[in-house]
């Protein structure tokens, strides 16, 4: 949501100009799509390793690698360098989705009651956070033409506002800090 504000604030100076910020932001958005997938792979794959099943994650990894290369071929012609980042991100999501499917299919993982509502509530808070960041950042051009300290103060206010909205929505939905412990879900 805030690729341009982040990149312009941290990197736009000297030889790294506004166009570099815009081009880098395209790749950052592509990578961000796969962030949850990459995290989930690190969480889900050990479920197989704990059962001495190394083959399943490797096979899924090979399928993911092939799918990622096919996406590279499609996306590079369409969105250039950002296509590489997007294909890697989507490949991570595919990898985690297949891992999750097989964990469920083999009976290794069975979600406990309450997880669906938990994710719905967190999803609503994330949506509110995203809207706050999107509308709060203003135009990309204002970030590209602003000075360093102005960008720093704006980014600080933007992130602080986003954090406030996120936790306020969670509070309205009934979350309390103890709900984020793994024992609170059961």
WODABEL-V124553 format. One record per residue. PHI is phi in degrees with one decimal (* if undefined). OMEGA is omega in radians with two decimals (NA if undefined). NEAR is the number of other ideal C-beta (glycine too) atoms within 12 Angstrom. Layout:
phi: (PHI | PHI)
omega: (OMEGA | OMEGA)
near: (NEAR | NEAR)
//
This chain:
phi: (* | -122.8 | -60.6 | -64.5 | -57.8 | -64.3 | -66.5 | -67.9 | -67.9 | -86.7 | -124.0 | -75.7 | -170.5 | 61.1 | -78.3 | -89.3 | -98.1 | -55.1 | -63.2 | -64.7 | -61.3 | -63.9 | -65.3 | -66.5 | -63.7 | -63.1 | -66.9 | -61.3 | -63.4 | -60.8 | -66.3 | -63.6 | -61.2 | -93.9 | -58.9 | -66.0 | -60.6 | -64.3 | -67.1 | -65.2 | -59.7 | -66.7 | -88.2 | -81.5 | -58.1 | -60.7 | -61.6 | -80.4 | -62.0 | -63.3 | -101.1 | 60.6 | -105.3 | -92.1 | -63.8 | -60.4 | -61.9 | -67.2 | -60.4 | -64.2 | -62.5 | -66.7 | -59.7 | -64.0 | -61.0 | -63.6 | -62.7 | -63.4 | -66.1 | -66.4 | -65.4 | -55.8 | -60.2 | -78.3 | -75.5 | -62.1 | -67.7 | -91.3 | -129.4 | 53.6 | -62.1 | -66.6 | -63.9 | -63.0 | -63.6 | -64.2 | -65.4 | -65.2 | -62.8 | -67.6 | -62.0 | -64.2 | -64.7 | -62.0 | -57.2 | -67.1 | -64.8 | -68.3 | -57.5 | -61.1 | -57.2 | -72.7 | -61.5 | -70.5 | -61.0 | -83.8 | 74.0 | -73.6 | -126.1 | -128.0 | -61.8 | -80.2 | -59.4 | 102.9 | -66.6 | -61.4 | -65.4 | -58.3 | -69.1 | -63.9 | -64.5 | -64.6 | -60.9 | -64.5 | -66.4 | -66.2 | -63.0 | -64.5 | -60.9 | -61.3 | -64.5 | -61.5 | -65.7 | -62.5 | -76.4 | -74.5 | -75.5 | 73.9 | -80.8 | -62.9 | -59.7 | -64.2 | -75.6 | -74.4 | -104.0 | -72.8 | -86.1 | -55.1 | -70.1 | -65.8 | -64.3 | -61.7 | -68.5 | -64.1 | -65.0 | -60.9 | -65.7 | -63.3 | -66.9 | -62.0 | -62.4 | -63.2 | -61.9 | -60.7 | -62.9 | -57.0 | -73.1 | -65.8 | -64.4 | -59.8 | -64.3 | -62.9 | -81.0 | 97.5 | -74.2 | -127.8 | -51.9 | -65.8 | -68.8 | -90.6 | -82.4 | -68.4 | -79.4 | -75.0 | -72.8 | -71.3)
omega: (-3.05 | -3.14 | -3.11 | 3.08 | 3.13 | -3.07 | -3.14 | -3.14 | -3.05 | -2.97 | -3.03 | 3.04 | 3.13 | -3.08 | -3.14 | -2.99 | -3.07 | 3.13 | 3.09 | 3.08 | -3.12 | 3.14 | 3.12 | -3.14 | 3.11 | 3.11 | 3.14 | 3.10 | 3.10 | 3.11 | -3.08 | 3.12 | -3.11 | -3.07 | 3.14 | 3.09 | 3.14 | 3.12 | -3.12 | 3.08 | 3.14 | 3.13 | -3.01 | -3.09 | 3.11 | 3.05 | 3.08 | -3.12 | 3.14 | 3.11 | 3.13 | 3.11 | -3.14 | -3.06 | -3.07 | 3.11 | 3.12 | 3.11 | 3.11 | 3.09 | 3.11 | 3.08 | 3.14 | 3.12 | 3.12 | 3.13 | 3.13 | 3.13 | 3.08 | 3.09 | 3.07 | -3.10 | -3.14 | -2.99 | -3.10 | 3.11 | -3.07 | -3.06 | 3.00 | -3.04 | 3.11 | 3.10 | 3.08 | -3.14 | -3.13 | -3.14 | 3.08 | 3.12 | 3.12 | 3.07 | 3.10 | 3.10 | 3.09 | 3.13 | -3.11 | 3.12 | 3.12 | 3.08 | 3.14 | 3.14 | -3.11 | 3.03 | 3.11 | -3.08 | -3.12 | 3.12 | -3.14 | -3.13 | 3.03 | -3.11 | 3.09 | 3.09 | 3.09 | -3.11 | -3.11 | 3.14 | 3.09 | -3.12 | 3.07 | -3.14 | 3.11 | 3.09 | 3.08 | 3.11 | 3.10 | 3.10 | 3.10 | 3.08 | -3.12 | 3.12 | 3.11 | -3.14 | -3.10 | -3.11 | -3.11 | -3.08 | -3.10 | -3.08 | 3.08 | -3.11 | -3.14 | 3.10 | -3.09 | -3.11 | -3.13 | 3.10 | -3.07 | -3.08 | 3.08 | 3.11 | 3.14 | -3.12 | 3.10 | 3.14 | 3.10 | 3.12 | -3.13 | -3.13 | 3.11 | 3.09 | 3.11 | 3.11 | 3.14 | -3.13 | -3.13 | -3.10 | 3.07 | 3.11 | 3.09 | 3.13 | 3.11 | 3.13 | 3.04 | 3.11 | 3.00 | -3.11 | -3.13 | -3.14 | -3.13 | 3.05 | -3.09 | -3.14 | -3.08 | -3.07 | -3.04 | NA)
near: (26 | 32 | 32 | 38 | 37 | 28 | 30 | 37 | 31 | 21 | 26 | 32 | 19 | 8 | 10 | 18 | 17 | 23 | 17 | 21 | 31 | 25 | 24 | 26 | 33 | 28 | 28 | 29 | 26 | 33 | 28 | 27 | 28 | 31 | 21 | 25 | 31 | 25 | 17 | 25 | 31 | 18 | 20 | 33 | 32 | 19 | 27 | 28 | 19 | 15 | 18 | 11 | 20 | 15 | 14 | 26 | 30 | 17 | 19 | 31 | 25 | 17 | 22 | 32 | 20 | 18 | 25 | 30 | 20 | 18 | 30 | 27 | 15 | 17 | 28 | 21 | 14 | 17 | 20 | 16 | 25 | 28 | 28 | 27 | 32 | 31 | 35 | 33 | 33 | 32 | 35 | 36 | 31 | 30 | 38 | 31 | 24 | 29 | 37 | 28 | 19 | 26 | 30 | 16 | 14 | 17 | 10 | 23 | 22 | 13 | 16 | 14 | 10 | 16 | 17 | 13 | 18 | 24 | 16 | 18 | 26 | 25 | 19 | 23 | 30 | 23 | 21 | 29 | 29 | 21 | 19 | 27 | 30 | 22 | 17 | 28 | 32 | 22 | 16 | 26 | 15 | 20 | 33 | 29 | 18 | 26 | 16 | 18 | 11 | 20 | 31 | 21 | 16 | 28 | 31 | 18 | 22 | 30 | 24 | 18 | 24 | 30 | 20 | 20 | 27 | 28 | 24 | 18 | 26 | 27 | 17 | 15 | 23 | 17 | 24 | 14 | 10 | 11 | 22 | 16 | 11 | 12 | 10 | 16 | 20 | 12)
//
